[in-house]
Amino acid sequence: MFNFDIKDNGSSSRLFLAHHITDFKTACTFIAGLPYKRNTNKEDLATVFTENGGTCSTKHAVLQKLCIENGYEQVKLVLGIFKMDGIYAPSIAPVLQAYGLSYIPEAHNYLLIEGTYLDFTDPGAAYNDFKDKLVQEEFIDYTQITTYKVQQHKRFLASWLQRTQLPYSLDELWQIREKCIAALQA
């Protein structure tokens, strides 16, 4: 796997070094091992450390920032939208069933490193688990995990609602999605 020694070149680098993490491979293992949970301030990537956890967004953003700080700008942060269903995430199956949905389009972040897609959301996460369910992908910067990511996700959901003619407004669908995210964190 791609690896490098972490240098004291920025705030993310210092966070990892303060935890005695001195190389990228160990940083990825550490990030994957943190609990999945929403951070109080996604714009402050230090919350991954201070709150001992994060989402796919904050976890992968801090890793991309670490790479950039250490001169590896070629590591890409990906925003993918995939069909999140009860097979991918069994804990959301009751929510989907309650609203008559077989899946809900979900925005997900992961990395592309040297032609390989890697997911460090949790220790068992793997790109292969959702790659066949992907409907859209784009590269973003770690600074785009807040407003931009939500805008892109809602834009996709609005278009999906028009195509499928489901009996929900965008706000209602977003609330269903929030229930799914809550089920993931339970």
HELIX and SHEET records of a PDB file:
HELIX    1   1 SER A   11  ALA A   18  1                                   8    
HELIX    2   2 PHE A   24  GLY A   33  1                                  10    
HELIX    3   3 THR A   47  THR A   50  1                                   4    
HELIX    4   4 CYS A   56  GLU A   69  1                                  14    
HELIX    5   5 PRO A   90  ILE A   92  5                                   3    
HELIX    6   6 ALA A   93  ALA A   98  1                                   6    
HELIX    7   7 TYR A  127  ASP A  129  5                                   3    
HELIX    8   8 LYS A  131  LYS A  133  5                                   3    
HELIX    9   9 TYR A  142  GLN A  144  5                                   3    
HELIX   10  10 THR A  147  THR A  164  1                                  18    
HELIX   11  11 LEU A  170  GLN A  185  1                                  16    
SHEET    1   A 4 THR A 116  LEU A 118  0                                        
SHEET    2   A 4 TYR A 103  ILE A 113 -1                                        
SHEET    3   A 4 LYS A  76  ASP A  85 -1                                        
SHEET    4   A 4 LEU A 134  ILE A 140 -1                                        
END                                                                             
